[in-house]
Amino acid sequence: MAKRTKEAAQATRSLLLDSAESLFAQYGVSHTSLADIADAAGLTRGAIYGHFRNKADLLEALLERTRLPLEALIGAYVDPQALDPLAAMQRAILVCLHDVQCDARRRRVFEIVFNRCELVDEMAPVAGRMREYASEGLANLERGLLNAKRRNQVPQALDVPLAAALLHAQVTGLIRDSLLVPQRFDFVRDGPRMVAAMFEVLRHAPECAAMI
């Protein structure tokens, strides 16, 4: 009985998240109410409060739901025992770009956060979470690059924090621009060459690495 109750609660939570994702993407966060989300899910407004405190809580849950599949890929390059951390970093970035184009859910969530939501007032907790994610992403890239340095995959003169900041800015910039002008980007076709170019600088251009 307890198992069925838990499964029912999880199904309700997923239904609410699906409804919020669809409405936020279509109308924007500020123009979507909790009542709208409940109606779209075929539930009462009270059902929302059993799972989420407010719209910010819903949006944070949407963000977390899209992050989970990347954890194993990140773990492959932050692991100090990784034999080829640079290749693992490339693979993780390429999957992220590919999913932005091909995974409808992940693309909608990025669209909501970057273009359909004002991260002020009631959304302030989401802005804080975004800062946490950015800090975590930068820290993970630094760990991966330090592993790569130990494996002599990048120049020993590489300024790791600045190199990580450069990589992070390149990836987030590509994602933002692909949402604004999608016709200019094809990550399935061009993503491998784009990502390879980022890492060629780190691998084979000591003079550039020293400038970073």
Protein Blocks (a to p, Z undefined) as FASTA:
>chain_A
ZZmmmmmmmmmmmmmmmmmmmmmmmnojklpcfklmmmmnopafklmmmmbgblmlmmmm
mmmmmmmmmmmmmmmmmpmklmblmlmmmmmmmmmmmmmmmmmklmmmmmmmmmmccceh
jlmmmmmmmmmmmmmmmmmmmmmmmmmmmnopacfklcfklmmmmmmmmmmmmmmmmmmm
mmlpcfklmmmmmmmmmmmmmmmmmklmmmZZ
